[in-house]
Amino acid sequence: MIILIVLQAGQLAAASCSPVPGFDPVIFHIWGPISLRWYSLGYLFGLIFGAMYFHRLIKNHALWGTTKKQQTSPIAPSVTEDMLFWATLGVILGGRLGYVVLYDPAMFATPMSVLRTWDGGMSFHGGMIGVSLAVIYVAFKSKIPLLRLADAIAPVAPIGLGLVRLANLINGELYGRPWDGPLAMAFPCDPSGGTILRHPSPLYEAVLEGLVLWLILRLATHYFRSLARPGLTTGIFLAGYGLFRTLVENVREPDAELIFGFTRGMVYSAPMWIIGLILIGLALRASSAKKA
């Protein structure tokens, strides 16, 4: 599974599409069309570092109780390997199928094109659904309360998000709308051939969906003991991602046709922040009821 993520096949590009000087989407060619790419490493290290962070969270018993009452973690350390395997499967299958269904359903007319992941086309929302199914399966299999396992996964997600968004930037994809501000970049493979400066939207997403969201969740879990309130950490992640993605969509070039004037990223993110706010409200309400 990991090997399939790292090694990708495809036609050799004649020129780099990267807007970052000194970088090429392909790190080096291995054999024929088989190459090692930054995009692959983004997923690989996101999963590996994510699994390491997940393992640390579930082993830190102090995080799962309030400051006044320590509680044992409800998740055994042995769950890490199981979760890594199924999450990897969920990210790859969910991300690819999500892209085809949500952004380019015409690909189903040529089924083999669905398998050509090296040509690009992964959807975060599809990957999130895939990982959600993985969490449900592992929680049921290991007899772990669903929200408790989801709360341990939520702080992990920004790690992979940040790394993959940086890889998107190196790939020269998901570029922003025309702009001539101080951070503007030329994307060589945009419709203008790089003659128009644009918002570096993948960089915005790497910072907001990756670093900033990770710091918010870190603050929630380690200082406000959000893991002691089932559903709160998951709610913060969903609401935070939905908000940040919607903000960036305002300066990102739309990936497909608009839906009632909104980009697809906005539309697909709306259920996330709505569900997130509901989970936050329910978690805080349950906590207040216990204190009463």
C-alpha positions in Angstrom: 0.0 0.0 0.0 2.7 2.5 1.0 4.8 1.6 -2.1 1.7 2.4 -4.3 1.5 5.8 -2.8 5.2 6.6 -3.2 5.8 5.3 -6.7 3.7 6.8 -9.5 3.8 6.2 -13.2 3.0 8.6 -16.0 4.3 10.3 -19.0 7.4 12.3 -18.5 6.7 16.0 -18.4 8.5 18.2 -21.0 8.6 21.1 -18.6 8.0 21.8 -14.9 4.7 23.3 -13.9 6.0 24.4 -10.5 5.8 28.1 -9.6 8.5 27.5 -7.0 12.1 28.1 -8.3 14.3 25.1 -8.1 11.5 22.6 -7.6 10.1 20.1 -10.0 7.0 17.9 -9.3 9.2 14.9 -10.0 12.0 14.4 -7.5 13.7 11.8 -9.7 12.8 9.1 -12.2 13.3 5.6 -11.1 12.7 3.5 -14.2 10.8 4.4 -17.4 7.7 6.3 -16.4 8.0 5.3 -12.7 9.0 8.4 -10.7 9.2 9.6 -7.1 7.1 12.8 -6.7 6.6 15.4 -4.1 2.9 14.7 -4.2 3.4 11.1 -3.3 5.7 12.0 -0.4 3.1 14.5 0.9 0.7 11.6 1.3 3.3 9.2 2.6 4.7 11.5 5.3 1.3 12.7 6.2 0.2 9.2 7.0 3.4 8.2 8.8 3.6 11.4 10.9 -0.1 11.3 11.4 0.1 7.7 12.8 3.0 8.7 15.1 1.0 11.7 16.5 -2.2 9.5 16.8 -0.1 7.0 18.8 1.2 9.7 21.1 -2.3 11.1 21.7 -3.9 7.8 22.6 -1.0 6.9 25.0 -1.2 10.2 26.9 -3.8 9.3 29.5 -3.7 12.8 31.0 -5.4 14.2 27.9 -8.5 12.1 28.2 -9.7 13.5 31.5 -10.4 16.9 33.0 -7.7 18.7 34.9 -9.3 17.6 38.1 -9.9 14.0 37.2 -7.4 12.0 35.1 -8.9 9.2 33.0 -7.5 6.3 31.0 -7.4 6.6 27.3 -10.3 4.6 25.7 -8.1 3.5 22.8 -5.4 0.8 23.0 -2.0 1.6 21.4 -2.4 -1.6 19.3 -5.2 0.2 17.3 -2.6 2.5 15.6 -1.5 -0.1 13.0 -5.1 -1.0 12.2 -6.1 2.6 11.9 -3.1 3.4 9.7 -4.0 0.6 7.2 -7.7 1.5 6.9 -7.1 5.2 6.9 -4.6 4.8 4.0 -7.1 2.8 2.1 -9.8 5.4 2.8 -7.6 8.3 1.8 -6.6 6.7 -1.6 -9.9 5.2 -2.6 -12.1 7.9 -1.1 -9.9 10.7 -2.5 -9.9 9.4 -6.0 -13.5 8.3 -6.2 -14.5 11.5 -4.5 -12.8 13.6 -7.2 -14.4 11.6 -10.0 -17.9 11.8 -8.4 -17.7 15.4 -7.2 -15.7 17.1 -9.9 -15.4 15.0 -13.0 -18.1 12.3 -13.3 -17.5 12.0 -17.1 -14.4 9.9 -16.2 -16.7 7.0 -15.5 -17.2 6.8 -19.3 -13.6 5.5 -19.5 -13.1 3.4 -16.4 -9.4 3.0 -16.9 -8.9 6.8 -16.5 -10.3 6.5 -12.9 -7.2 4.5 -12.0 -4.7 7.0 -13.5 -4.1 8.8 -10.2 -0.7 10.0 -11.6 -2.6 12.3 -13.9 -3.9 14.2 -10.9 -7.3 14.3 -9.3 -7.8 13.7 -5.6 -10.6 15.2 -3.5 -10.2 16.1 0.2 -13.9 15.7 0.8 -13.9 12.2 -0.8 -10.8 11.3 1.2 -12.5 12.5 4.4 -15.5 10.3 3.7 -13.1 7.4 3.1 -11.4 8.0 6.4 -14.7 8.5 8.2 -15.8 5.0 7.0 -12.4 3.6 8.2 -12.9 5.2 11.6 -16.5 3.7 11.8 -15.1 0.3 10.9 -12.2 0.3 13.3 -14.4 1.7 16.1 -16.9 -1.1 15.6 -14.2 -3.8 15.2 -12.2 -2.7 18.3 -15.3 -1.8 20.3 -14.3 1.8 20.8 -16.9 4.6 21.2 -17.1 6.2 17.8 -16.7 9.8 18.8 -13.7 9.0 21.0 -11.8 7.4 18.1 -12.9 10.3 15.8 -11.5 12.8 18.4 -8.1 11.1 18.3 -8.1 11.2 14.5 -9.1 14.8 14.1 -5.9 16.4 15.4 -3.9 14.2 13.0 -5.6 15.3 9.8 -4.0 18.8 9.5 -0.5 17.2 9.3 -1.4 15.4 6.0 -3.4 18.4 4.8 -0.5 20.8 5.2 2.1 18.5 3.5 -0.2 17.7 0.5 -1.1 21.3 0.0 2.6 22.1 -0.2 2.9 19.4 -2.8 0.0 20.9 -4.7 2.0 24.2 -4.8 5.1 22.4 -6.1 2.9 20.7 -8.7 1.6 24.1 -9.8 -2.0 23.1 -9.4 -5.1 24.5 -7.5 -3.8 28.0 -8.3 -5.6 31.1 -7.3 -7.3 33.9 -9.2 -5.4 36.7 -10.9 -3.7 39.0 -8.4 -0.7 41.3 -8.4 -0.1 41.4 -4.6 3.2 40.9 -2.8 2.8 37.1 -2.6 1.6 36.6 -6.2 3.1 33.8 -8.3 3.2 32.8 -11.9 1.9 29.3 -12.5 3.6 28.0 -15.7 0.8 25.6 -16.6 -2.2 27.8 -16.1 -4.3 28.8 -19.1 -2.2 31.9 -19.6 1.0 29.9 -19.7 2.2 31.7 -16.6 1.9 35.2 -18.0 -0.7 36.2 -15.3 0.3 36.5 -11.6 -2.1 34.7 -9.2 -2.9 34.1 -5.6 -0.7 31.2 -4.3 -3.8 29.5 -2.9 -2.2 26.1 -2.2 0.2 28.0 0.1 -2.7 29.7 1.9 -4.4 26.3 2.4 -1.1 24.7 3.7 -0.9 27.4 6.3 -4.6 27.6 7.3 -5.7 24.0 6.9 -2.4 22.6 8.0 -0.4 24.7 10.5 -3.0 27.0 11.9 -5.7 24.2 12.3 -3.1 21.9 13.9 -2.2 24.6 16.4 -5.8 25.2 17.2 -6.4 21.5 17.8 -3.2 21.2 19.8 -4.4 24.0 22.0 -7.8 22.3 22.4 -6.4 18.9 23.3 -3.5 19.8 25.5 -4.7 23.0 27.2 -8.5 22.9 27.2 -8.8 19.1 27.5 -11.2 18.8 24.6 -10.6 15.0 24.4 -12.4 14.7 27.7 -15.6 15.9 26.0 -16.6 13.4 23.3 -17.2 15.0 19.9 -15.6 18.4 20.8 -12.3 17.8 19.1 -13.9 16.4 16.0 -16.3 19.4 15.9 -13.5 21.9 16.1 -11.7 20.2 13.2 -14.8 20.0 11.0 -15.8 23.6 11.7 -12.2 24.9 11.3 -11.5 23.1 8.0 -14.9 24.2 6.6 -14.2 27.8 7.6 -10.6 27.9 6.2 -11.5 26.1 3.0 -14.4 28.5 2.4 -12.2 31.5 2.9 -9.5 30.3 0.5 -12.1 29.4 -2.1 -12.8 33.1 -2.5 -9.4 33.6 -4.1 -8.9 30.1 -5.6 -9.7 29.5 -9.3 -12.8 27.3 -9.3 -12.1 23.6 -10.1 -15.4 23.1 -11.9 -18.7 24.8 -12.7 -20.2 26.9 -9.9 -23.3 25.7 -8.0 -25.7 28.5 -7.5 -22.8 31.0 -7.6 -20.7 29.1 -5.1 -17.6 27.1 -5.8 -17.8 23.3 -5.3 -15.3 23.6 -2.5 -17.6 26.0 -0.6 -20.7 23.8 -1.2 -18.9 20.6 -0.1 -17.4 22.3 2.9 -20.7 23.7 4.2 -21.9 20.4 5.7 -18.6 20.1 7.5 -18.8 23.4 9.4 -22.5 22.9 10.1 -21.9 19.4 11.6 -18.8 20.7 13.4 -20.8 23.5 15.1 -23.5 21.0 16.1 -20.9 18.6 17.6 -19.3 21.5 19.5 -22.6 22.6 20.9 -23.6 19.0 21.9 -20.2 18.4 23.5 -20.3 21.6 25.5 -23.9 21.1 26.5 -23.2 17.5 27.7 -20.2 18.8 29.7 -22.3 21.5 31.4 -25.0 19.0 32.2 -22.5 16.8 34.0 -21.2 19.7 36.1 -24.8 20.6 37.0 
